[in-house]
Amino acid sequence: MLNEESAIASPQTIEALTALLYRLASYTSTHLIDDAAILALIFC
């Protein structure tokens, strides 16, 4: 049976996911979005 702690995300889990999403967005904006081919695919 699931207890309350396993059913609700812990603050540590939320913090880790937030950090992961931030790093992914940072990498994407610095390495992929600057690429002219990717910009052409997005805007054309």
C-alpha positions as CSV (number, residue, x, y, z in Angstrom):
1,M,0.0,0.0,0.0
2,L,1.1,3.5,-0.7
3,N,1.7,5.8,2.2
4,E,1.3,9.6,2.1
5,E,5.0,10.2,1.7
6,S,5.3,8.1,-1.5
7,A,2.1,9.6,-3.0
8,I,3.2,13.2,-2.7
9,A,6.5,14.4,-4.3
10,S,9.0,15.4,-1.7
11,P,10.6,18.8,-1.7
12,Q,14.0,17.2,-2.6
13,T,12.5,15.5,-5.6
14,I,10.9,18.8,-6.8
15,E,14.2,20.6,-6.3
16,A,16.1,18.0,-8.2
17,L,13.6,18.1,-11.1
18,T,13.7,21.9,-11.2
19,A,17.5,21.8,-11.3
20,L,17.5,19.3,-14.1
21,L,14.9,21.3,-16.1
22,Y,17.0,24.4,-15.6
23,R,20.2,22.8,-16.8
24,L,18.4,21.3,-19.8
25,A,16.9,24.7,-20.8
26,S,20.2,26.4,-20.3
27,Y,22.0,23.9,-22.5
28,T,19.3,24.1,-25.1
29,S,19.4,27.9,-25.2
30,T,23.2,28.1,-25.4
31,H,23.9,25.2,-27.8
32,L,20.9,24.5,-29.9
33,I,18.8,27.6,-30.3
34,D,21.8,29.6,-31.6
35,D,22.2,27.1,-34.4
36,A,21.0,28.7,-37.7
37,A,19.5,25.4,-38.9
38,I,17.4,24.9,-35.8
39,L,16.2,28.5,-36.0
40,A,15.2,27.9,-39.6
41,L,13.2,24.9,-38.5
42,I,11.5,26.7,-35.7
43,F,10.6,29.9,-37.7
44,C,10.0,28.6,-41.2
